[in-house]
Amino acid sequence: MSKIDYFKSKYGCSLPGESVAGSLSRPGDIVIGGTFMIHLDKVYTRFDFRTKPPQLQCKRFAAEYYQSMYGLIFAIDEINSDPELLPNITLGFQVFDTCFTLRRAAQGTLSMLSGGKEITPNYNCHGGGTLAGIIGDSGSTASILMAHILGLYRYAQISYFATNPILSDRNLFPSFFRTIPSDEFQMRGLAQLVSHFGWSWVGLLANDNDYGQYGLQMVKQEIMKAGACVAFSENILISQANRNAPHIVQVIKESAAKVVVVITSDSDFVILAEELLRQNVSGIIWVASESWATSVLLSEEQFQNILIGAMGFAIHGGQMPEFTNYLGRLHPSNDVNDSFMRDFWEQVFSCKWPDPGNTFTDNATVKPCTGNEKMESLAIESYHRLSLIIYTAVYAIAWALHNLLQCTPGTGPFQDGNCANVSTFRPWHLLHYIKNVHFKTKEDNQVFFDAKGNPPAVYDIVNWRPTGKGTLEQVTVGRYDWSAQDGKVFNVDSSIIIWPDNYTQVPVSKCSPSCPSGFRKVIVPGKPLCCYECARCPQGQFSNQTDAVECHPCSWDTWPNLQQDRCLPRPTEFLSYGDPLGYSLAAISIFSSLIPLIILAVFIHQKKTPIVRANNYSLSCLLLLSLFLCFLCSLGFIGYPQPEKCLLRQVAFGMVFALCISCVLAKTITVVIAFNATKPGSRLRRWTGVKVSYSLIALCAFIQSILCLLWLVLSPPFPESDISTKPGIIIVNCNEGSPTAFWFMLGYLGLLASISFIVAFLARRLPDSFNEAKLITFSMLAFLSVWVSFIPAYLSARGMYTVAMEVFAILSSSWAVVVCIFMPKCFIILFKPEKNSREHLRAKGKGHT
């Protein structure tokens, strides 16, 4: 027996080119290993734990993954034919079918390390080329298992489909790399996709394995960080045959969420999709993770009603025309060592290879395979995703080997500047070069690994839409590129997206209806933040966007419109000449001011008559002039409050009214003095002259002028814009400066009127021929009644009505004096002239003695 046969029989070793069951290999100077999910379903024969575990049987063939495996073979063939890359070195390969199980992944890994048919830990039975590294695996859980094993020996592992973020931990997985980005980037992108379309009520589904659970935690965190809420979160139980599909579908049907993010594989989601078909569930927008975003398995016609309009993050792909032609040349006769080719052929051509023990009949339901079928007759996709990143992974190892080969002794990366020998290099030698590999693909894409073994994060955003053949296709509608030079990481063309149920606009997925403009969201206690009620914006605030979190106040000179969705300039309010109230009061003031002048003219014309002379002609004229000014001073309260007007109008009102009431007081005291001076021996005769009256008027007016002067000096009135009294209106008015001064001034007028009233009331029984006391009593009573009523009315009025109230009080009190004091005299002078005689007055005087 030869030495080679001895090792083969003792350790189960296989020589280069000799395939192990469930594997495919080709010899070379350097071998690249690979693990692929060529079969999906797993079937175990019945066994108990007292016996050896049975042989695992792989059932359903996955043509999509089988074709992607050829990305590795094609890349190796291309490298071997390239005289510039790895010259004089031939690459070989050995790939294993993991059948999507941890057991087969571990078996394939240990077999490649041992190099034999039987696994021999810590023993290298390679009789051929050196194992450079392993491309695989397709799942995160299997990749973690492999990475633990390969990391012990520092063998480079480059996965093409494992996205779990934990694999970026260099302490746990020192030799792990991948050509697909980590889920850390994908889950952020999925959350950004949800946020981009305004979906705030989202369901989550995930496998109960490492890939699903890590992805679920990350996408949930990112979705909530973006302001959306999770309606439900359910696990796809891969340990159960039905994957918990009935319960999950029931949850989806009962939820208001119309968007569901699914982090699973197509082989698991297809079971859920079948359950959705059984329960006739449609109208859901599925957001797919990269593991099923471009699935051929789910693109079949039967799933069109439930998956049309789905969105997903897909592996960034590209055109590979040469690889497409390469796939078109596949044939069972070209590689008899490929044990998977016959299964592939049966699936793609829907035929069955004849079994030597059986014969096909005319009634056979499945046509026989002849080998004359042509791959060119199939529509092979020229845009490749999974195959491209597998192809890239092979080139990463090739370029690392090339850099190792080009090392110059003395300048090498190892101790004393040494270089590794390409024929005898150790795994950690190549690991160093893979960490630092940096090259360009034929499409000018940069390929490198960061410190955690991750590639540049780039995804295609795809939309599922029907084809003319009734199947589904995935059309790229955007891109998610973390390395974008223009800073636009997320780009989606919403105009070309097809939505389910023939929606022309982006479908809505919310827990609560949107709050329109003019409203804000109010959180409901005990419910998620996305479940809210809509409340009208507070007074003086607005919101001009849908679903506003808070309302914003308008600027001081603006106010919200009725819908409270924008601010309009506030209307200004003041007692204007243009308002009906303003011009009515102005007309009354002007008309009223003419009455004292007319009466004055009558008095001047009739100044020699007894009734005019008996009532102190000079004081009456002065009183009429002061009344004329009282009526006119009310005009100072009408119109826009200019600074000068504000400064003078109250002072003018106080002064002319002080003059008016002083004249009334002087007339009253004159009546009393005149009556008492007629008594024999009275000392009041010397006080009957006009000097006493004018002195009294001057004193009273002087006191008021002192009060007004102090007011103007210490705290003068000024114009102001009042925005707080009447919502939505700017009241332009005169601030009195000092309310105390205003009420002192008004109180002084009240004091003068009260004294006049008291004196007149006490003198009311004097003889009529000399007596105005009754008339003055009534006039002062009316005057005081007006101003006492004015106080509460003034304090309760708002805006221009405050000013109007004061104008009305001025006019009313002035009319009280005119009517009560002068109208009876004018009536006698004009209509009863016979009574305006000395005899008549004397007769009246005698009647009262």
Disulfide bonds with the S-S distance in Angstrom:
Cys13-Cys125 1.01
Cys58-Cys99 2.07
Cys229-Cys530 2.17
Cys351-Cys369 1.79
Cys407-Cys419 1.81
Cys511-Cys531 1.89
Cys515-Cys534 1.97
Cys537-Cys551 1.95
Cys554-Cys567 1.85
Cys646-Cys734 1.82
